[in-house]
Amino acid sequence: MIVKMGIDLARGFEPWKEMFVKNEHRLNAHGGRLIFAGTEKDNDNKLTVIMDFDSSDALKSFAGDEELSKIRADAGAMLETGTVTIMSPEAFTSTHNE
């Protein structure tokens, strides 16, 4: 299940990126995988993340990880601004053209 997340950052992309690299194993342990993470071209504090979760339970497990939420906040993620959009199951990431 593909999920789009948006969140404001207080300290720009680099501190968030460093935090993510150190903690990606936590996302994976919850059944999630990163597809994309980046900020807007003209605003280093507007983050979009695209992730793939094994199931809605995996997403709930990730969202309920209070320790990880604190780590994310310490890296500048303004958690109260977060939005989560579950994408259509018809979404695709490649056309597999040969």
Number of C-alpha atoms within 10 A of each C-alpha: 17 23 18 17 15 19 19 22 24 17 15 18 23 12 16 22 14 11 18 18 9 9 14 13 13 15 21 16 12 19 18 23 18 16 13 11 17 15 18 11 8 7 12 16 21 18 20 18 16 19 19 20 20 14 14 12 12 19 20 12 16 20 13 11 13 11 9 16 15 13 15 19 17 15 21 20 25 16 15 9 10 14 12 12 11 14 13 10 8 7 9 8 7 6 6 5 4 3
